Amino acid sequence: MNSCCCHHTSEAKTARAQRLFAVAGWLVPSALLAVMPKCPVCVMGYVGLATGMGISLSTASLLRTTLIVLCIVSLGTLLGKQLVPRVIFLRSIYLNAGRTT
């Protein structure tokens, strides 16, 4: 009898890729917040080094603020995805505990 396990390896690769994307979803915004420069002048320097183009102070300030907001929203969304199923589960346990059968 010839047994093939090709479908098992593809499912394992898919699960591994999903876990990798989940970790990257937390890691990227967290790392951006950790290395975010504190002042707009530093943002101007980093943009200049990365692209070779200069930007104004007001643009650097707006870019910094936008990146911070996007990182916080991204982390909040990920946190919500983790907490909502747990809250719903705990709520159902709490509501069912009051009932007597």
C-alpha positions, 0 to 999 in steps of 0.5 A: 500500500502506498501512502502519501503524506503530501497534504499533511506537509502543506497543512503544516506549512500553512499553519507555520506561515500563519504563526509567522505572520501573527508574530510579525504582526506584533513585532513590526509595530512594536519595533517601530515604536521602540526605535522611533526617534523622539524629535522631528530633526532626527526623523529628517536625518533618517529620511535623508540617510535612507532616501537621499532626499531632504524633508521639511521640519513640519513634514518630519513632525507629521510623518513621526506623528502618523507613524506613531498613530499607525503603530498604536492602532495596529497594536490595538487591533491585534490586542482586540483580536486576542481579547475579544474571543476570551472575553466572549468565552468568559462571559458565556461561562459566567452567564451559564454558571448562574443557571441551574439545570 
